[in-house]
Amino acid sequence: MAFTLVNPNLPTPMLTRGRAANLGTISATNNAVQFSVSQLGVPPNGTDALTISVGGSLTATAFVLEGSIDTGTTWFLITPSAATAGQNNSTAIIGTGAADTNSAFAATYNITGLSGPTLFRFGVTGTVTGTGPIWAVTP
């Protein structure tokens, strides 16, 4: 997917284990935020997880996480862990529920073996309404 980065003028943000980061705000079709994840080392449960949460009033036809190991020349799709939960010791997708303030979207992804040199981007496609900050954490 050809995305327009909403954080292109910043150095690519790097996530470190245990620290949530606000990656930017998405507000239009094919908007995305780009980031990297520090070399996580030994994962505490055998897998490396990445959780992404979207706040605000953002709705979209699809939320997409992609990765690139060639500095952004080509991209591959990373599916939420619910698609493979139980098969790879991963956490299931996080659903929004009856919280005080619901997130617009939240999912956990298995990124085992991708931390360090991989460039990530998270974006929205299809019909998009509202705006929302994108938060990410590697627990």
C-alpha positions in Angstrom: 0.0 0.0 0.0 1.3 3.4 -0.9 1.1 5.3 2.4 1.6 9.0 3.2 3.7 9.3 6.3 2.4 11.7 9.0 5.7 11.7 10.8 8.2 12.1 7.8 10.2 15.1 9.2 11.1 13.4 12.4 13.9 10.9 12.9 12.2 7.5 12.7 10.9 6.9 16.3 12.4 3.8 18.0 10.4 1.9 20.5 12.2 0.4 23.5 10.8 -2.4 25.7 8.4 -1.3 28.3 8.0 2.3 27.1 4.8 3.3 25.3 5.3 5.9 22.5 3.0 8.3 20.7 3.9 7.9 17.0 1.7 10.6 15.5 -1.9 11.3 14.6 -3.7 9.7 11.6 -6.6 11.6 10.0 -7.0 10.5 6.3 -7.0 7.5 4.0 -3.6 6.0 3.4 -2.0 7.9 6.3 0.7 6.0 8.2 3.3 6.4 11.0 6.7 4.9 10.6 8.9 3.6 13.4 11.5 1.0 14.4 11.8 -1.3 17.4 15.1 -1.6 19.3 16.8 -5.0 19.4 14.7 -6.6 22.1 17.1 -9.3 23.1 15.7 -12.3 24.9 11.9 -12.1 24.9 10.3 -12.8 28.3 7.9 -15.4 27.0 9.6 -16.7 23.9 8.1 -14.2 21.5 8.4 -10.5 20.9 5.1 -8.6 20.9 4.2 -5.2 19.6 0.9 -3.7 20.7 -0.6 -0.8 18.8 -3.6 1.2 20.0 -5.5 4.0 18.2 -7.3 6.6 20.2 -9.6 9.4 19.4 -12.5 9.1 16.9 -10.6 7.4 14.1 -12.5 4.8 12.1 -11.1 3.0 9.0 -12.0 0.2 6.7 -8.7 -1.5 7.6 -5.7 -0.9 10.0 -2.5 -2.2 8.5 1.0 -3.0 9.9 3.8 -3.5 7.5 7.5 -4.3 7.8 10.5 -3.7 5.6 14.0 -5.2 6.0 15.4 -3.3 3.0 15.1 0.3 4.4 11.6 0.8 2.9 12.1 -0.3 -0.7 9.7 -3.3 -0.3 7.1 -4.0 2.4 5.4 -7.2 3.8 2.2 -7.4 5.8 2.2 -8.3 9.5 -1.1 -9.8 10.7 -2.5 -9.4 14.2 -1.7 -12.2 16.5 -5.4 -13.3 16.7 -4.9 -14.8 13.2 -2.3 -17.2 14.7 -3.0 -17.2 18.4 -2.0 -20.4 20.1 0.2 -21.5 17.2 3.1 -19.3 18.0 2.7 -18.6 21.7 1.3 -15.2 20.9 -1.3 -12.9 22.5 -4.7 -12.7 20.9 -5.9 -9.4 19.4 -7.1 -6.9 22.0 -10.8 -6.0 21.5 -12.3 -2.7 22.5 -15.0 -3.1 25.2 -16.8 -1.3 27.9 -13.8 0.7 29.2 -14.3 4.3 30.3 -12.8 5.6 27.1 -12.7 3.0 24.3 -9.8 2.9 21.9 -10.7 3.0 18.3 -8.5 0.0 17.5 -6.0 -2.1 19.3 -4.0 -5.2 18.3 -1.0 -7.2 19.3 1.4 -8.5 16.7 4.1 -11.1 17.0 7.4 -9.5 15.8 9.8 -12.2 16.9 13.0 -11.9 14.8 12.0 -8.5 13.3 13.3 -6.1 16.0 16.4 -4.2 15.2 16.9 -3.8 11.5 13.2 -3.8 10.5 11.4 -0.6 9.6 7.7 -0.7 10.5 4.7 1.4 9.4 1.2 1.4 10.6 -1.6 3.0 8.6 -5.2 3.1 7.6 -6.9 2.3 4.3 -10.4 2.5 2.8 -13.0 4.8 4.2 -11.5 6.9 7.0 -13.3 9.3 9.4 -12.1 11.2 12.4 -8.6 11.4 13.8 -6.6 9.4 16.3 -3.2 9.3 17.9 -1.2 6.1 17.3 0.4 4.5 20.4 2.7 1.5 20.4 4.5 -0.5 23.1 6.7 -3.6 23.2 6.1 -5.1 26.7 
